[in-house]
């Protein structure tokens, strides 16, 4: 009898240790709730409701070098993120060479709480691995597109942490290289110039997500999304207003230099997502972000037609290069 009790005690101890290590849970851990405005997670019908993930969706507190960097809701059936959420507090750190892409061990019942390199010879049925993307540019014209972009990270280690396959989706190469890239750079400038907290420090909340396609996959494993979206919300201390805008992009090849992503009101994004996720009202941010904020913002540049400089849109940025390696100006000339 004593032996049985000791065995049961050992099992309970192992179970509690495993639970303490794992950062993949049914609800987002309070330790990473700070990446959401007012600690309120998005609501998406059938996926995430009042902070509780449904079915095969897994909340991840993205831990790198024992520091929480951002939060991701991951779809283990389609092997892509539903979204990644992060706080934008300005950018910094060193420029980094692209590091090796990491995976999330807990999604496949490993115990390491930090994101890590995949272990050779181990099967990872619940998430994408680097082999899924081999040859993808040739076969599907896609590559790995960040949800939390490294250029929005505040330090070198946070930049490194964005290179995990749980934070990326197969994205059209030309979109990733230009229109989406320019949107990310434009949003960075908008947030730097407009978003301040009570201590006059840069602070904004950003959520970027992907909509799965109907059966379009890499190697019958990783879903190639039909659309990508992104939204931000922050308090504009100068105007004493909460401000929020969103972006929506079809995930298809584009003629480099010819497409600009138009900023949307948050309500317009919700309308699009409600069509895709019926059965409830989608919300990304709390109520204070829901107003249609249409004022001109510092950091916004060209309109879609390139006229009336200074209105919503993106500037041409030579750092966002066409897939050929040529800039937009080089292509157009």
Beta strands, then each sheet from edge to edge (+ up, - down):
strand 1: 24-25
strand 2: 48-49
strand 3: 52-53
strand 4: 57-64
strand 5: 67-75
strand 6: 80-88
strand 7: 142-146
strand 8: 168-172
strand 9: 204-211
strand 10: 217-218
strand 11: 222-223
strand 12: 227-236
strand 13: 241-250
sheet 1: 1+ 4- 5+ 6- 9+ 12- 13+
sheet 2: 2+ 3-
sheet 3: 7+ 8-
sheet 4: 10+ 11-
end
